[in-house]
Amino acid sequence: MSDYVGIPNTTPPYKPIALPVVLDEPFYDRDYNLCIDCRRCLVACNDVRGVGCLEIKETNGRKWVGTIAPTLIESGCKFCSACVEVCPTGALMDRTLNVSRKQETQVPCKATCPAGIDVPRYVQLVGLGKYSEATAVVREKLPFPGILGRACFSPCETACRRKHLDEPLSIRSLKRIAADNDTGLWRAMSKQLPPTGRRAAVIGAGPAGLTVAFYLAKKGHSVTVFDALAAAGGMARYGIPSYRIPLHVIDNEVAEVEKLGVEFRFNTRIEKIADLLEQGFETVFIGIGAQGGDKLGIPGDDLPNVVDSPTFLRAATQGKVNTPDSNISVGLRVAVIGGGNVATDNSRTSRRLGGAQVDMVYRRTRDEMPAREDEVQGCLDEGVNLRFLTTPKKIESNASGTSRLTVTYAKMALGEPDASGRRRPVELADSEFQEDVDLVIAAIGQHAQSFDGFGVQVGKAGRIQVREDSMLTSRPGIFAGGDVVLGPASLIEAVAQGRKAAGAMDAFLGGDGNIEEKLLPEEWDTDPYIGRDEGFNQVRRHHPIFIAKDQRDNWDEVELGFDATTAQAEALRCLKCNLANQLEGMAMPPEAWLDFVANVVATTTEVSGVFHLLDADKNVLMIKGVENLRQGLGRTVGAQRSCKVFHTGRSAHVYAAGKPVHAGLFAAARQDARWRIG
């Protein structure tokens, strides 16, 4: 820019006058000594965004742009980042951004969603009360907004930039209220291609398998889903209690898959993929999940009434606990070993099945627990006893001869951090003690069960190995995804892998591999004029409605979500970070170099000056002053074979037929001795 504009020799030296430097407010570092009073931030904030929290200030004759009140909060800043985005000098800097991943860190909610949902768009639509439109945005990336509106682990919330101000948005609950109030507007834009005559099989009716079936069916392929259990849903149905995801929500969203013509064959276990290929299926997706539970690895972990987490939860959802023909009885006292979300599910389920005292035993402290805070709070609300820095050493049959168990525990202390970054638990000497319990549940991990007949390559912990870009296994035409690849992960990650596999399988079957779709009948985007909103930056997070603690002795849904007023208020807390990268690009000077060919040289101005000849990498080959630029360059054309481009110093526009054909730079050598020396 300085080359284009020119810096006169009479320009006075910069004299600092100790303007404010603010480094302790949310998001932005501000060094007003770097302000050049260009007023780009002022226009962006006051005119483009309409927030109006900046003004012109003057110190010792120096003008600069600052806030209308002492702090950003008092000034009414909405932290939309427009001012930072347009600042050309670094006077305004956002310390929360990773400059090497600018766009991802500007809108981290969208960037961290495994399925790539446009989070800001659907959140803002909820803020306008447009639930069906918001659901359409979600359904552009996944077919289960109701399920994931209840049981997603919400990486978008963890990443939400509002956490740098106060608290992140309740994004998952906003997805839920949109799904629960959807009128089906998305159906108008949803398309299913004509039948292709190609056949695909899906093993496992969990989130990954259902996602594959959904998108392949939309592409016109014939899809059959096989599952060993009696109904679809996988871990959403058999691993997550219905007080978190009601069965009717699962049934309604599975029905959308079925409407596309997908065939389901339940109570059917597939042992060999060869059997499916012999039946005429051309491609197969393996989505059998991680149904096996890890053992505690201590003496007695194979005794009766010592069970792993998936076995217990599957039995509970099927009504096979505390029954005459069941081998699992809760009794009065239950010990759940583990500190993750699965441990909380087991603990709260045990309470509902009659456990008078349920201990969730974890070897670290609450600060290190991987479980979500809301799930831990649910345990506390429902009477689960959280016990920290404790680990089981062995389990024995009770000496009384009853079915009870005696657990020997040891106390722990925290040492140095391990590979996970959490402090490693260390057993304290002489700290063992014993307790009698009726049931021990190991909630410490899960693994995929045997699939020797599939003939695919496996890796760590028996997980199927796949190509990351397509979910293709070591066998051509055989794909896999979800927990069988990831290990025990999350519903949204399984859906994301199902999407990726569906695109690759469609291409394998002769399609274009494109499963993207637009489901909003009319294009909608965030209004760039966000306006001033007093108190916006001090509105704390709203929380969804829960049923009373004393009413949680059944399987009714505990979290009821938002009412309309609260949902809109929570959605309106959005900082609209997606607007930052939608500002119009900075206007730049014309490029200084032109192609070094005869017809371009012929348009060069006929004044005295200096020309630069450069190679293809813009390395300078020659600098020469001449009385006539056009003639001087003309004599050089062809003599410098390695020369590819040229420029002529400071610029002047040259016109031909009334249109600019040259915006190079030419030197006013007669006024500037520095250029004549060249």
TADA-V787753 format. One line per field, one symbol per residue. phi: phi as a letter, one per 40 degrees, with the letter a starting at -180 (. if undefined). psi: psi as a letter, one per 30 degrees, with the letter a starting at -180 (. if undefined). burial: 1 if it has 24 or more other C-alpha atoms within 12 Angstrom, else 0. A space follows every 50 residues. Layout:
# TADA-V787753
phi=???
psi=???
burial=???
This chain:
# TADA-V787753
phi=.ccccgbcccccccbcbfccbbbbbdgbcbbccccbfcgcccccccbccg cgbbacbbbfgbcabbccbdbcdccgdbfcgcccccccbgcbbccccccc bcccccbccccccdcgccddccccccccgcccccccccccbacbcccccb bccfcccccdccccbabcccccccccccccbccgdcccbcbbccdcgcbb bbbhccdccccdcdcccccgccbbbbacccachfcccbbbcccbbccccc ccccccccccgccbbcfbcccbcdccccchccabbbbcgbccccccgbdg cbcdgbbcccccccccccgbbgbdcccbbcgbbbbbcibccccccccccc ccchccbbbcbbcbbccccccccccccccccbgcccbbfaacbabbcccc gcccbbbcbbcbbcbccbccgccccbcccfbcabacbbabbcbbibaccd adccgbcbbdfgcccbcccbgcccbdgbbaagccbcgcbbcccccccccc ccccccccchccgbbcabbcdbcbacccccgcadgdcbccdcbccbcccc bbbbbcccccgccccccccccccdcfdccdcbcccccbccccbbccbdcc dcccccbcibbbbbcccgccbabacbcbccccccccdgcbcccbbaabgc cacbbbfgbcbabcbbccccbbccccdc
psi=eeeeekjlfgkllkjkghlkjjgglkdkkjjfffkghfgeeeeeeeeefg ehgllklkjhfkklkalfleleeffgkghfgeeeefkffgekkjffkjff heeefeifeeefjefgkieeeeeeeefggieeeeeeeeffflgieeeffe gkgifeeefkffffedkllieefeeeeeefgkggeffefkkkllkfgkkk kkjjhaeeeeeeeeeeefgglkkkkkkfafllfbfeeffklffejkefee eefeeeeefggkkkjlhjkkekfeeeeffgkflkkjhgaifkkklfhlkg gglkgjlleeeeeeeefghhkglegkgkkeafkkjjjlgaeeeeeeeeee efggjejjkjkkfaleefkfkkeeeeeeeeeggkjkklhkkkelklkkff gagllkkklkkllkblkaffflkkkkkkkhgklkkklfkkkjhflllklk heffhlklbkggkkklkeffgkafkkfklllaffefajbleeeeeeeeee eeeeeeeeggafgjgklkfkekkklkkfjflkjkfeggjlkkklkllkeg ghgaglkekfalleeeeeeeeffkfhfffeggkklkklllkfllkilefe effkkillaklkklafggkkekkkklfjeeeeeeffkffiefkelllhbl lkkkkkhgkkfkhaklkieffjfeeee.
burial=00000000000000000010000001111111111110111111110111 11111100000001111000011011111111111110001111011000 00011111111111111111111111111111111111111111111111 11111111111110101111111111111111011110010100000111 11111111111111111111111111111011111111111111111011 00110111011111100001001001000011111111111111110001 10111111111111111000110000011111111111111111111111 11111111111111110111110111011011111111111111111000 00111111111100000000000010000000001111111111111110 10010111000111110001111010111111111111111111111111 11111101101000111111000001011101100110101111000000 01101011111111011111111111111111100000001111111001 11111011111111000000011111011101110110000011111111 1110000000011111111000001000
